Amino acid sequence: MRTRRAVASAALGAVLLLAGCGQPLMPADPDGTLVAVRGDVLRAGVTPNGDLIDAAGVEPQGDEADAIRAFAEHLDADVDWTVGAEEALVRGLEDGTLDLVAGGITDKTPWTDKAGVTRGYREVVDDQGRTHTLVMLVPLGENAFLSELERFLSAHVEGRDR
């Protein structure tokens, strides 16, 4: 009985110590992405991919472009678009010049060691009738930003199908 009380007291003490030291008990962004974007600019990288991202015009269009614009509006931010190949866009996440990447990226993405990956938020069917689950990419370790994006996608986009 004494051992359980000692363990419980130690655990409570550790929680209070962390709270007292200003350590967040929720996801954090080491580079401050969520704070930087909110009320300012969301730097979004997109790669053309059918109806999901059409980059032929002045500003990207399509379902994922619309979702990015809605997320930016949710954060009271403007969108600064960069169009490119996935590899170049992931480098932008790594070097801090982009906040988010989309463009038909699926949950089978090879970029998991280079970027944070959202939970799958939407299923799409390709021209061969195969179903794929879409994800978006964010800078690795920016967990508060990732969590905010996932909450937004769950509430506003998840479950829509093509």
N, C-alpha and C positions, 0 to 999 in steps of 0.2 A: 504494500500500500504506500509506504514511504517513497519507494522508487518511482511509482507513477506520479506522485505529487511533485517530486523533484524534477522529473522530466517535463511535466506540465508547466511548472514554474519556470524552468529554463526556456522552454519554447515561448511562453508568454513574454519573458524578459527579452528574448531575441527580437520578437515582433515589435515590442515597445521601443527597444533600442534602435531598430531600423527606422521606425516611424519618427523617432526623436531626432535621428540624424538626417532626416529629409530624404531618405531612400524611398522611392516609389514602390508600392506594393502591387503595381499594375504594369502592363507593358510600357517600355520606355524606348525612346529614339536617341541613341548615342549622338547622332549628328543633327537631331532636332528637326527632322523632315516635317512632321505634322505641324509643329509650331511655325516653321518657316512658310509652309504653303497656306495655312489658314489666313484668310484676309489678304492674300498676296497673289502669287502665281504658282500654278501647278505645271511643272515641266513634263509634258507627256510625249513619250516616244512611241510611234506607231509604225507598223509595217503593213503594207497593203495586203488585204486578204478578202477578196470577194465582197459580199454584203456586210461583212463585219467592219472592215476598214477600206474605204475607197479614198485614195489620196490623190485623185486626178485633178481635183479643184484647188481653189485657194486654201481652203481649210478642210481637213479630213471629214468625211461623212460616213455613215453606216451605224450599225447597232452598237458596236463597241465605242466608236467616237461619241455617240450620243450618251452612253453610260459614263464616259470620262467627263464630258461636259456637265452632266448632272452631278457627278461627284464633286467637280470643281465648284459648282454652284452651291452645293451642300456645305462646302468649306469657305464660301464667300471669296472664291479665287477665280482669276482668269486662267485660261489655258494657253500655254506657249507650246506649240506643236513642233515636233521634230519627226520627219519621215525618214526611214532608213531600213536597212537589213537588221534582222534580229541580233546578230553578233555585235554590230556597231552600237545598237541601242543598249544591249546589256553592258557594254563597256561604258556607256554613258551613266548607267546606274552605278557601276563600280567607281567611276571617277567623280561622281557627285554632280554631274551636269543634267541628269534626268531624275525625276521622282517616281515615274510609273511607266511601264511598257506594256503594250497590248498589240494584238493583231492576229487573232486566231490561234494564240498560244494555248496548248492543251496541257492537261495534267501529266502528260508523258514528256514534258519539256526536259531537255538536257541541261538546263541552266540552274538547277537547284543548288549547285555549289558556288554560284556567282551572284544569285539574286534571291530575295524573299519571294515566295510563291503563295498567292492566295489559295484558299480552298476552291475547289471547283464550284463555279457559280451558275453555270448554264450549260445545257447539252445542245449540241448542234449535229446535224446529219450532213455528211459530205455527199458528193456526187455519186459515190459508189454505194450509198446507203449505210455507211458505217457511222456509228454514233461516237462523238468526241466530247469531252468535258473541258470547257474553257476555263482558263485562269489568267490572272494578270501578274506582272512582276514588279517588285519594288526593290529599293536598295537593301542589301543583306543587313540584317540586324535592326532595321527600323521598325520595331514591333508595334509601337503605338500607331504609326501610320498604317501598317499592314492591318492591324485590328480595326481601325476606323474604316478602311476600304472594304474589308470583309463584311462589317456590319452594314455598310451602305449597300453593297452588292446583294446581300441577303434580303434586305428590306425592299430594294427597288428593282432588282434585275433577276434574281435567282428564279429558276423554274420556267422562264419563258423559253419556248422552243421554236425552232425555225420551221 
